[in-house]
Amino acid sequence: MVYLLLAVSVVTEVFGDSMMKLSEGFKRRKPIIGIAVGYAISFYLMSRILLEFPLGLTYAMWTGLGIALTAVVGIVFWHEGCNLKKVLGLLSIIAGVVLLELGVAL
């Protein structure tokens, strides 16, 4: 269940990030609501996750997976481009998160 909460927390944080891009520097008002809702849900879920997971691992998973998903959203929805360096960077982030999880689990 905690991993599901983490996944939803990451997705809602990335949603908030995407709304920030849509807000055009907070010039458009409607996306600002999406920013607030996305971050509020994400931070609430993080507080629930921290009841069961250690802080360092939780934050590493949340930020690492958030960075990776945000990069994918940028590539798919914002046409930010993708190259070998970007793919290798994303795979490195994901590998780092997995290694942290394995280190804590052992």
Secondary structure as GFF3:
##gff-version 3
##sequence-region A 1 106
A	DSSP	alpha_helix	2	22	.	.	.	ID=ss1
A	DSSP	alpha_helix	30	49	.	.	.	ID=ss2
A	DSSP	alpha_helix	55	77	.	.	.	ID=ss3
A	DSSP	alpha_helix	84	105	.	.	.	ID=ss4
###
